[in-house]
Amino acid sequence: MKIAWIALAALSVGTAYAQSEPYKVFDTKPVITEGPFLSALSDTAVSVVWMTDAPSHAKVILRDGDQVREIEPQVDGLVPVGQRHVVTVTGLTPGRRYSYETVSTRVVKLKPYWPDKGLSTSSAAASFTTFNPQQERVSFSVVTDTHEDTARIGRLMKMVDWGSTDALLHLGDAFHWLDSEEQLWAKWLRPTVAGMAPGKPLLFARGNHELRGAYARQLAGYVPTPEGSYYYARTMGPVHLLVLDTAEDKPDDTNVYAQLNRTVPYRADELAWLRAHVGRSTHFAMAPFRVVAMHQGDWGWLPDNGAAWTALANQAKVDLVIAGHDHEFSYHAPDREHGYHRLILGQDQLARVEATQRELTVRVLSDKGVQVHQLRIPARH
Ligand SMILES: [Fe+2]
């Protein structure tokens, strides 16, 4: 009854909108203003992120050969309507190539009943391949501390061999601090996504500067992970990658934070997760290489100065820690305190990590293409 009434009402308004739907559909399409890009791909999931110029709802169409899936998010039973879109796709098969496109449908006015809609815009189809615990080799490219320097980002992106790299890993401090959505795109994600090959994922380890500023609390919505956390593990062929969040570099009660930081319980949760993960992950146990990627190479500020983390890394037989934060390169071989190699990547450098079942290699290049360091680690078993 209501539908018929609204259809009649719609007819009486004129021709500003299509009349095949029981609600108003105006002749207006959203424009994709950022992305889409792939955030935190794993062997079974990925988060797709993009923006539109006007409020819309969103879905991803995923193709696996002849099979087509439509993934439409909901939050507390409602389809999100906004300009930033995150669609997390789960249940993927490891090592499988998928094609995807995003669909954004304009919502003109969110009325309680019969909201006014618009038309849809699709992104160009692109493909990606999920990580595969079984693959023989893996390669990923690492940058860090880009600190809002878009020319630096452009130089480093051009140095990545996109044909052979499986992922881009950013080790944090993309910003001085976070003020706004526009800054977030303009100073980091826009030039980064523009420099990346379509279908390659971005993995991100949060830096200390990303905990600062009025927009810091929104960052996770732009670099989401299927797990919903800044720390996570990835199974990538011979490498078991642990991406950690080293949070701030000073105690929570330092005056500059004005009692707004609570990293102590946060890091305790992270350590508990890490301990459980290394204890139960079969891939972690079997992988020829265990790599920790994080912002601060000394685990960040912690009440015990990181002693529990170092002990766990030693016990878990971590092979390599790769980090940033210092803005200059350094390398420390395993010693009596640390059972693992520690490589700190400089600000204007690109590290290319490659691993086979037998050997892991890290090649560090300056932004002029000059080799700064080469590290070779043989598999332990
Ligand atoms: Fe830093």
Boltz pocket constraint, residues with backbone or C-beta under 6 A from the ligand:
constraints:
  - pocket:
      binder: B
      contacts: [[A, 173], [A, 207], [A, 208], [A, 209], [A, 295], [A, 324], [A, 325], [A, 326]]
      max_distance: 6.0
